[in-house]
């Protein structure tokens, strides 16, 4: 996590991370219900994906369903459509029976069978059928046909086994046995993953819980440090932990002697303070059982963790209703406030309990539990953004001779990151936002997973072939699409920009002599740093500057200038242009309309500078040739559009 200090969007302390929708990976997300929508017989997997990305769920569902039921379609397209349909039925509409039917059909083939089994395992766990979920995850590991499938199935297995341990502790704490063949197997799998990839946040989170269960305190501290990407204790910011030395000592001694319960009290409090509420309660139940503890602070942690679980359920139910068109924001917030008032009555107080109010509850959450809670509309969808603050700092950003000082918060351990993140099963994320007082907030959760997927896309032959196949078939459609609409979203253009620019970065690291696990860690580190610079410091920093100088009241215009800064100040402008353009162009949202304005500006600049662009073919439409620009030409183009730079 970053230390206090000044920063420029192109050169900053980069140890914090951002969560964002970084790449249009054509992997599972989700979409709609089974309501009928008229679609053309010529509609393709491209159209379904684009409708899905725009959250046109009924249209996407209809196209996916037609492809799934058409035995003449390619196995790859039918498999992908089946995966989408299964997740749509399960997540969006709670139609688990229909999801199971589709997954059973997918499991009959040898093509990506492991992925179907992982999905089935997730649904079974949500239904409380943990033993069956573990069996499915084990089968998924046994049928994995690629490194990516192996990785996903291993995390699924470890997650299900941990849930079994959690339930066992709650049901029969006095009979709980931590060391079992399943827990030992899961621990060994995670140990290998974190050893090979020290940037894997989800694996580190799981490894922390297993290390606590098995009383491997030193490994638990290692996992905690890995999760936050710390190498030394003096990197820990006081926002995250007030007494890191005491926490470290307790963990390193936990499991070594007779004072384990005394150390456990310190560990539980430290875990909660740093946002690991689920791990804190797991350890509390293991060491002290499920009865109330004599320390009221620990009891507050337990009831608060229960509140977080309740909020997850309330939020999921609202999002499902919203997808069906029945979600009422007032009903959602009313249910949230009811759960808040229940928690209010369970918490301990010094003296008389204050009268409940939503404002006082929010401030109490923030002070006691470092919780950030914000109900807001993003991409035209109302939702809850709720997580835990791990850094509260002040920074300075400078661009084109303008500067702004702002308050900088980093949030992790998300309970919800809005409707879009839920809809996409985490494949799209809100990365943060600026506020009218010139501060901005960064959502840390998820970026490590994004970069891991990019690594897999480049280095896993199976995943790489999928992307290259999509590039080939979608590229053949681009000229026709651009002739019909010179500013159309071209999925292959986006894929080419991200894939080949990421490949060039990987090749540059290989040229330095890096290899093996060091290459993986080096690549993911660099990608995260560049994403943080571009997506958070440059983009959100520009918002702070524009708000300070009262540049515009138009959210579209503010997003447009922020995207210009995001590209201009990034280390690889073409790569980050690829992460910006998408199927939302011109959809009426501030981001979508800003993206369309950006593309129109780039096409206009290219038309004026055709003779300077290497390999430009004047007989073809302009937009499909956008990737012929050099990084410096792209910087020149976006700077020409920037009112602050001119």
C-alpha positions, -999 to +999 in steps of 0.1 A: +000+000+000+013+034-010+030+057+015+020+093+020+035+118-005+031+137-037+026+121-071+024+128-108+002+106-130+032+093-148+056+088-119+043+079-085+047+054-056+028+025-071+025-001-043-013+003-040-036-015-065-067-006-084-097-027-093-111-021-128-125-037-159-091-041-176-097-063-206-125-076-228-116-112-222-141-134-239-147-155-208-177-161-186-197-132-174-235-134-173-267-121-187-304-124-190-335-144-184-356-165-208-380-139-220-384-140-257-368-113-279-369-113-317-333-118-330-320-122-365-310-158-375-277-143-386-270-130-351-236-144-340-216-150-308-202-115-313-237-100-312-245-120-280-213-109-263-218-073-273-254-073-260-242-089-228-215-063-223-241-036-228-263-054-203-290-059-229-297-091-211-329-103-229-313-099-263-281-116-252-299-145-237-320-150-268-289-152-291-270-174-267-299-197-264-303-200-302-266-208-306-268-233-277-297-252-292-283-252-328-263-284-332-248-270-364-229-243-345-193-248-337-185-267-305-166-236-292-195-213-297-221-237-283-199-243-252-194-206-246-231-200-251-240-228-226-216-214-200-232-179-203-267-194-202-259-214-171-245-184-152-273-162-163-300-186-151-281-191-118-269-156-109-294-133-125-326-152-121-320-179-094-331-206-119-307-232-106-325-262-121-322-248-156-285-240-149-279-276-138-296-289-170-272-269-191-241-278-171-249-315-172-250-313-210-217-294-210-201-320-187-208-347-213-182-332-237-145-331-233-144-294-242-139-272-211-156-298-189-137-285-160-152-251-163-188-265-162-179-286-131-165-254-113-197-236-121-218-265-107-196-265-076-203-228-070-241-233-073-240-263-050-221-243-024-246-215-025-274-240-020-256-252+011-246-286-004-210-282+005-199-319+003-213-323-032-197-290-041-163-304-030-168-335-051-176-313-082-145-292-076-123-324-073-137-336-106-129-302-121-093-305-110-091-340-125-105-329-159-087-296-163-073-295-198-053-262-195-033-243-169-062-218-165-087-246-159-064-261-134-059-229-115-097-221-115-106-256-103-079-255-076-092-223-061-127-237-063-117-268-044-099-248-017-128-224-013-153-252-009-132-271+016-128-239+036-166-235+036-170-270+049-146-262+078-165-229+085-199-248+087-184-275+108-172-250+133-206-234+135-226-267+137-204-286+161-175-265+174-166-290+202-161-318+176-142-298+150-110-313+136-089-288+116-064-313+102-082-335+077-070-350+044-091-323+026-077-294+045-042-306+042-047-311+005-061-276+001-033-261+022-006-277+000-023-265-032-024-230-020+011-231-006+023-239-041+002-212-058+014-184-035+050-196-038+048-194-076+028-162-077+032-138-048+007-114-064-023-137-062-047-120-038-075-146-037-050-174-031-034-154-004-068-148+013-075-185+013-040-194+024-044-171+054-075-189+066-060-223+061-028-213+079-050-201+109-070-233+109-038-254+109-021-232+135+007-222+111+010-187+124+042-177+105+026-188+072-006-168+082+015-137+086+032-144+053-002-147+036-015-115+052+016-096+039+012-112+004-024-101+002-015-064+007+018-069-013+040-059+016+076-071+018+085-055+051+065-045+082+075-008+079+054-007+047+022-011+067+003+022+068-013+031+101-047+032+084-045-005+078-031-016+112-023+005+143-001-020+160+016-041+132+044-053+155+020-067+180+000-084+153+031-099+137+044-112+171+011-129+179+009-146+145+045-158+145+040-173+180+005-188+173+008-225+173+041-227+191+029-231+227+003-228+255-005-191+249-024-197+217-057-183+230-040-152+242-024-147+208-057-155+191-074-125+208-048-102+193-050-119+159-088-118+157-087-080+164-059-074+139-076-094+112-108-074+117-090-041+117-074-050+084-108-060+069-105-098+072-138-102+091-146-137+078-111-150+088-114-133+122-147-150+130-133-183+117-104-181+142-126-169+170-150-199+166-120-223+163-103-211+195-133-200+217-164-217+202-195-199+191-206-186+225-201-149+233-166-140+243-157-121+274-140-094+253-169-072+239-147-060+210-145-096+197-183-100+201-187-068+181-166-084+153-187-115+153-221-096+150-206-073+124-195-102+103-230-115+105-243-082+093-220-082+063-233-116+053-269-103+056-261-073+034-247-096+008-280-115+007-301-084+006-280-069-022-281-100-043-318-102-040-322-066-050-299-070-080-319-100-092-351-081-090-335-051-107-325-073-136-361-085-139-373-049-138-388-052-103-360-037-082-371-007-061-342+014-047-363+025-017-372-011-008-335-020-011-323+008+012-352+001+036-340-035+040-305-024+045-315+001+072-335-026+090-305-048+091-284-018+103-308-012+131-307-048+142-269-046+143-271-014+163-290-032+190-263-060+191-232-038+194-216-029+227-216+007+239-197+027+265-227+039+284-262+043+271-269+032+235-276+062+213-308+064+194-304+048+159-303+069+128-289+061+094-264+090+096-251+080+130-249+043+119-228+052+088-204+073+109-202+045+136-195+019+108-167+042+095-152+048+130-155+012+145-151-009+114-135+014+088-164+006+064-172+027+034-208+026+023-222+044-007-255+039-025-252+053-060-260+049-097-232+037-120-237+030-157-274+037-152-278+010-125-285+018-088-264-003-064-244-005-032-206+000-030-194-013+003-160-022+015-133-014+041-108+014+040-072+002+041-055+036+033-065+072+040-039+096+028-033+129+011-016+133-023-008+158-050-014+152-087+001+173-116-008+173-153+000+199-179+011+225-154-021+221-133-021+204-099-045+194-072-041+182-036-067+156-026-076+131+000-069+096-013-087+065+001-082+029-009-109+003-002-108-035-002-127-065+010-157-055-010-192-067+001-206-052-031-191-031-058-223-022-075-247-038-099-223-040-129-197-060-109-225-084-098-240-087-132-206-096-148-197-120-119-167-097-112-154-094-147-162-057-148-155-035-118-158+001-106-123+012-100-130+042-080-145+077-082-136+113-075-158+135-053-168+172-055-144+181-027-114+171-048-107+137-032-109+103-048-114+068-038-098+037-052-113+002-051-083-021-047-101-055-049-098-074-081-069-060-100-046-089-092-071-113-106-074-092-137-037-093-143-035-130-136-061-135-163-040-115-188-010-136-179-030-167-185-043-153-218-007-148-230+010-179-216-017-206-215-017-221-251-054-230-248-065-195-237-041-178-262-056-198-290-091-187-280-082-151-282-063-155-315-092-174-331-115-146-320-092-120-334-090-138-368-128-142-372-138-108-359-111-090-379-127-103-411-159-084-402-143-051-393-142-033-426-179-040-433-189-029-398-169+003-401-183+011-435-218+009-420-208+029-390-173+046-390-174+047-351-187+012-344-174-009-316-150-034-332-143-062-307-113-075-327-097-041-326-100-040-288-086-076-285-057-068-308-047-037-288-047-055-255-033-088-266-004-076-288+005-047-265+006-070-235+026-095-256+051-068-264+055-060-227+060-097-219+086-100-246+105-070-233+107-086-198+119-119-213+146-099-231+160-088-197+166-125-188+135-130-166+120-165-167+098-189-147+080-176-116+101-144-117+088-136-151+052-141-140+056-119-109+075-093-129+049-091-156+019-089-132+037-063-110+044-041-141+009-044-154-006-035-120+017-005-117+008+007-152-029+002-146-027+021-113-009+050-130-034+052-159-067+041-144-065+057-110-038+084-108-041+098-143-078+093-148-092+100-113-065+126-107-077+145-138-112+145-122-097+162-091-079+188-113-110+195-134-132+198-103-107+222-087-107+245-117-145+241-122-139+229-157-173+215-165-206+204-150-210+177-177-202+142-165-196+132-201-170+160-206-153+152-173-150+115-183-138+125-217-109+146-204-101+120-178-098+093-205-075+116-225-052+119-194-055+081-188-041+075-223-016+103-225+001+097-192+002+059-194+034+040-201+017+022-230-010+044-245-022+018-271-027-008-244-049+015-223-068+027-253-077-009-257-090-011-222-112+020-228-131+013-260-160-010-256-195-019-266-209+009-244-199+036-269-227+061-273-251+043-248-261+074-231-239+069-200-211+094-192-185+067-199-202+054-230-207+089-246-171+099-236-158+068-253-177+076-285-164+112-285-128+098-280-132+074-310-146+101-332-117+124-323-091+097-331-107+088-364-107+125-373-070+129-363-061+098-384-079+111-414-059+143-412-026+125-408-029+095-431+004+100-447+022+099-413+007+066-402+029+036-412+010+010-432-022+030-435-044+018-463-065+047-478-088+023-495-100+009-462-121+025-434-101+043-408-112+029-375-100-007-381-066+007-386-064+025-353-038+000-341-014+011-368-008+043-347+024+044-327+023+051-290+037+086-297+012+093-324-016+083-301-003+106-274-001+134-300-037+127-311-052+127-276-032+158-266-047+177-296-082+170-282-073+181-246-085+216-237-061+217-207-031+207-228-037+234-254 
